[in-house]
């Protein structure tokens, strides 16, 4: 997994690309640190270039949700498609996150 952060006027957009798996645990915790220290009210995860996600990555998104909730930060997922979308909806992530196209 690779990621880049884009500053928005009301928050941050985090663009995740490639396969997001257990091996990306340390990298994702850099993102968690951003959430913990951010003064933003909204963070968007852009997954348009993410082509694979495993159960460990889903767990990391749950951790991100918990951290954001404790800071009253809204999280959204944007651009999810294909098998990644199927996995996220099967795991009922639409009950944790707002999905935008």
SVG drawing of the C-alpha trace seen along z (x, -y; Angstrom):
<svg xmlns="http://www.w3.org/2000/svg" viewBox="-25 -26 30 37">
<polyline fill="none" stroke="black" stroke-width="0.4" points="0.0,0.0 1.1,-3.5 -0.7,-6.6 -0.5,-10.4 -2.3,-13.1 -4.1,-16.0 -5.0,-19.0 -8.6,-20.2 -10.2,-23.4 -12.2,-21.4 -10.0,-18.4 -7.7,-15.9 -8.0,-13.4 -5.9,-10.3 -5.4,-8.5 -4.6,-4.8 -3.3,-2.8 -2.2,0.7 -3.0,3.7 -3.8,2.9 -2.9,5.9 -1.6,6.9 1.9,6.0 0.8,2.3 0.1,2.2 3.0,-0.2 2.2,-2.4 -1.4,-2.7 -0.5,-3.7 1.2,-6.7 -2.3,-7.6 -3.8,-6.9 -1.2,-9.4 -2.5,-11.9 -6.1,-11.4 -5.0,-11.6 -3.1,-14.9 -5.4,-16.5 -7.5,-19.5 -9.6,-18.5 -13.3,-17.8 -13.4,-15.5 -11.0,-12.9 -11.8,-11.2 -10.2,-7.9 -9.9,-7.8 -9.7,-4.2 -10.1,-4.6 -6.6,-3.2 -6.8,-0.5 -7.2,2.9 -7.1,5.4 -8.0,5.3 -7.8,8.1 -9.4,8.7 -6.4,7.1 -6.9,3.9 -10.6,3.9 -9.6,4.1 -7.3,1.1 -10.2,-0.8 -12.2,0.0 -9.3,-1.3 -9.3,-4.5 -13.1,-4.8 -12.6,-4.5 -9.9,-7.1 -11.9,-9.5 -15.0,-9.0 -13.1,-9.9 -12.1,-13.2 -15.4,-13.9 -13.9,-13.6 -16.1,-12.5 -14.7,-9.8 -15.8,-9.1 -14.7,-6.6 -14.6,-7.7 -14.0,-6.0 -14.2,-2.4 -14.9,0.1 -14.6,3.7 -13.7,6.4 -12.7,3.8 -16.2,2.4 -17.7,5.9 -15.6,6.8 -16.3,3.5 -20.1,3.8 -20.1,7.5 -18.3,6.5 -21.1,3.8 -18.7,0.9 -21.5,-1.2 -22.7,-1.3 -19.4,-2.8 -18.5,-5.0 -20.2,-7.3 -19.5,-6.2 -19.3,-8.8 -18.7,-8.4"/>
</svg>
